[in-house]
Amino acid sequence: MKKSFLVILVFLACLSPTSAQEDTCASGQWNINGECASPDTIQPGWNTVLPGGDTSCAHGTPFQFWIRPGSSNDVLIFFQGGGGCWSAETCQQGSSWYNQVAGSQASISRAGLFDFDHPENPFTDYTYVVVPSCTGDVYMGAKYKAYGENVQIYHHGFINLSSALQFVFDTREQPDSIFVTGCSAGSPGSAIAAPRLIQHYPNTRVTQLGDSLGAIFDTPDDMEELWGIQSSIPDWIPDMPSAEAFTMSAYYIALANYYPNYRFGQYNSLFDRVQQRYFSIGQSDPAAYLAETLNTTLSQISEHAPNFRSYTAEGDLHCITPRPEFYSYTVNGVRFVDWIAAYAQGESINTIHCEACDRLYNGD
């Protein structure tokens, strides 16, 4: 990797005023459950980590993430959803467009891949690292942005993501496998994290799956001006899209072609109600517009990246990984839980796309 984690953070710290999290622990220690301690003090069940430093939520409140140790040497990293913002209206405090605080352990789902008592959960024995979204930039930002005089945002999503990855690097010398995923805003977050994990653990099977945000960045956007995403784009990978004309499909294609022995993928519902809200603004038929956008984007990636897989369902369900439908949802006779279990284990699987899609989700 061309830049060490430390160099990145030192550089990024110069980009914004001092955030709310100034206190850090001594070298080799992390703030775990409210005390500076070495990582080997992690207890069974969920533990809270406050990385401090330049990490921050949107309005300067502290950022935190959570870890639950498992019985195997496998790791699952999950990036939570939390929307996004891009203007004074959408970024103001109280906005419904994005989550503004890191939340607490109570925000962690107890369903889907978080149901540790379910006999079919393929990840029960994994160590879980759960990272919340609270910066409005889908884990890509490294910028302090003023949207007029009254709305100032710490778009520090990539800084927050990097702190969680550093914790994994400090606590897991050589995992047997890593499954990196995330729902909604966490979907692009998982794709941003994947190359850093691969570079750090070259002998570990790393598999990525984004859940329910396939329509994001379908046309080139200047994301450097908006969120300051340049640091999140892996500069050692050729053919990456520029931060000034960024598309997610180009990112996936460059990523997958640079790492042909790894697998990357997405889950989407073709008429996803949340993606309609974000990506079909002003359209006369938002559902049809979203479906066309998803199909075009997924086709572009699949055409140019043979190691990319997708599972596209009918209906309007947003995010499947943290929901009970994780175990029951079936497309073309293939249950999602069976598909993702085989995918995570490196087994041969096919791309799944609903054959007779309709707009209604018939689950509970």
N, C-alpha and C positions, 0 to 999 in steps of 0.2 A: 504494500500500500504506500502511495507516495507521501502521504501525510500521516503522522502519528496522531492518535486521539488527543494527546496533550497539546500538540501544535494547533490542531483544529480549534480546541476550546480556547486557547490563548488568543487566537486570531478572532474568534467570534465574540469574545468578551469585549473587544474594542468596538463592536458595532453598535452597542446600545448603552443607555445609562445603566447604572448598577441596579439589578433586579432585587426582588424581595428576599432572595436566598443568598446571603453573603457568607454565612457560617459554614465551614466545612470541617470534617474530621481530620485527624492526623493521617499521615501517609500509611496506607495499608488498612485503614479503618473506613467504615461506612456508618452513616446514621441509620441504625436498624432498630425498629420499634422504640424510637425516641432516645437511643443511647449510641454514642460512638463505640463501635466494637468491630472486631474482625469478622469476616463473613462466616467463620465456622461456628458462630454463636446462633445461627439461624435455627429456629425451633420448628417442630412439626406444625402443620397447618399454615395459615397465611401469615406472612411477615411483611411489615411496611418498611420501605427504604426511602429516605429523603436524601437525594444526592447532593443538594445544595449547589454551590458554585454559581454558574450562570444559567442553570435551569430555572424555568419559571412558567407559570400559567399566564394566560392572556393579559390579565390586569395586575400582574406582579405577585399573585398569591403563590404559595409554595407548591412545587411539583413533587409528586411521589409516585412510586410504583410498588408492586407487590410480588412476592415470591413464595411459592409453596413447594418445599422439597419433595421429591419422589423417591421411590425405592429402586429405580433403574438409573442408568447413566445416560438417559435420553432427556432432551430438553424441548419444551414447547414454549415458544414466545408468542404472546397474543397481544395485538394492539387493538384497544377498544375503539369504538366509534365515537363521534363527537361533532360531526358536521364541519362547516367551514364558513369563513367570512371574508369579504373582499371590498367593503365600503363602510362609510360611517353608519349607514342604516343597519347593515348586517352585523357589524362588529361592535356596536354599542353595548354597554352593560344591560343585561336583561333580554338581549336578542334571542330569538328562538332558533336562529340559524346555526348556532354552534354551542358546544359546552365550554364554559369559561373557568371551571375549577376542576382539580384533579379527582375530586370525590374521595371515597373511602373504600375499605374492603367490602362494605355492604353493596357497592356498585357492581361487584363481580357476580356474574350470572351463576346460578346453581343448576342450570339446564344444559343440554347439548353436550359439548365436550368438557363442560365443567361439572357434569353429573358423575362424580367419582364412584358412585355406587351402582351405576348402570352396567350390567354384565357385558354389554357390547361396546363400551367406551374403549377405543383402541389406544387411548393416551393416559389411562388411569395411573400408570406407574411412572409417568414422566415428571420431571421437575417443571413446574409452571412459572413463567415470568409474565405478569400482566401489566401492560403499560397503558395508562389512560390518555385520552386526547383532551387537551384543554387550551389549545393555542389557535384554533381556527385555520390551520394550514396543512392539514393531513400529514403531519409529521415531517414536513419538508422544509419548514422555514427556519431562518437564522437572522432575523431582522426585527428591529424596533421600528414600528410604523405608526405615523400620525395620520389619521383620517380627519383632517381639520383640527380645530383647537381642543375639542372636547372628547375625542375618541383616540386614545393611544393604546397600541396593542404590542405585547411581546409575542411576535410570531417566532417562538423558539422551539417549535416542534422537533426539528432535527437535532437540536442541542439536547432536548429531553430524551429522544430516541437514543442518541449516542451514549448518554449516561447509563441507560438500561443495558445497552450492549456491553459497555465497559464492566458493569457489574457481572455479567455473564462471563466475560473474559477472565475476570479476577477470581471467579468461584468455580469454574469448570475448566480444568486443564485440557481434557480431550473427551468431549461427549461422544457416545456411540452414534447418535443421530440428533439432528435438530429439525423440528418442524416449526416454521415461522408463518404465522397467519394473522388475520385481523379482519374485523368486520367494519363496513362503511368507511369512515375516515381511516380506519386501521388497515384497509385493503392496500392502498398505495404505501402505507407505512411498512407493511410486510415486504413489499418489493424493494423499498429503499434499504431495509435492514439486510436483506438476503446477501448481497455481494460483500458486505462487511463481514458477515458470518463465514462465508465461503473463504474469504481471504485469510481470516484468522485461524480457521480450522480446515486446512486443505485436505486432511485425511478423514473428515467426518462427512457423512451423508447429510446434506442440507436440502430441505424441500420447502418450497414456498407456495402458499395458496392465498390469494386475496378473495375476500368474501363481500360481494355486493357493492362495488363502486366502479364497475367496468366502463361506465360512460364518461368518467371524468377525463378532462383534458383530451377530448376527441379532435379538437382543432388546435393549431399552434397558439400558445399564449405566452406573454412576457411575464413569467412567474418570478423572474429575478426582481423586476420592479415591484411586483406586488408583495411577495413574501420573502425574497432573498434566498432562493433555493439552490444557488450555485454549489454550496458546500455539500448538499445532499446528493448531487449527481456524481457517481464514481468516476473520477477523472483518469483512472488507469484503464478504463474500458473504451475502446475506439467506437466511433459511430454513435455515441450517445447524443440525444438531442440537446441543443443548447438551452440554457436557462431562459433565454430571451424568446425562444420559439419551441416551447416544450409540448410534446404529446406523450401520453402514456403508452400508446402502441409502439412508438419508436423506442421508448425506454425499454419495454419488455423485449423487443426484437434484438436490440443491442446486448442486453443482459443475457438472454438465452443463447445467442450465438457465441458470446465470449465464454460461456460456461456450458458447452454442449453435453457434458456428462451429468448435469444437474437438471432438475425439473422445476418448472414454474407454471403457475396456473391461476384460474379464477373460477369462482362460483357467482352466478347471477340469476335472478328471476327476471324474465323478459319484460314484465310490466311492473317492476319494482316501484312501489308507491313513493318511497323516499327519493329514489333517483329521478322519478318524474318531477318531484318538487324542485330539485336542484338543476336538472339538465334539460327540462322541457318548458322552461319559462317562456311564456308568450306563444306557445304552439296551440293550434286549434284542436289537435288530438294528441295530448301529451303522451299517452300510452303507446300509440303507434310510432311517434317520433322516437321515444326511448328504445323501443324494440328495434327499430331500424339502426339507431346509433350503436346499440350493443352488438347486433349482428355484424355490422360493418367493421367495428373495432376488433372483435374476436376473430373474424375472418382474416383481417390484415395480419394479426399476430401469428395465427396458426399457419398462414401461408409461408411466412418467412422464418418461423421458429419451430422446427419439428419436435423439440423437447417441451413445448407448451401444451398444456391440457386444460380443458374447461368443462364445466358442468352447468348447463343452462336449462333452467326449469321454467314451466309455465307459471302464471299467476303473478301476484304482486308482493310476495313475501320479501322483506328486507332483512338480510342477515340470517343465515341458517346455523352457523357454528355455535352460537350461544343459546339455541332454542330447542325445545323438545322435538321439533320436526327433524332435527339432526338424525334421529333414529328411524323415523317413519317415512320421510319424503322419498318418493320414487319417481324416476323419469325413465321412460322406455324400458321398464322392468328392472332397472338398476337402482337399488337403494343408495342414497347419498352416503350413509355410514359405511357401507361396504366399499364404495368407490374411494372415499377418502382414506380408509384404512389401507387399502391396497396401494394407493398413491403414496402415502407416507412411508410405506415399507419398501418402496422402490420396485413394486411389481408392475407388470405390464397392464396398462389400462388404456381405454379409448376415451376420446372426447365424447361427451354426452350432450345432445341438444334435443329438446322436446320436439316430438314429431307432430303433435296436434296441440299446439299451444292455445290456451284460452286465457282470458284476462282475470279470471276469478281464482283465488286461492281457496281451496275447500277444506283446509285444515281447521283446527279448533282456534 
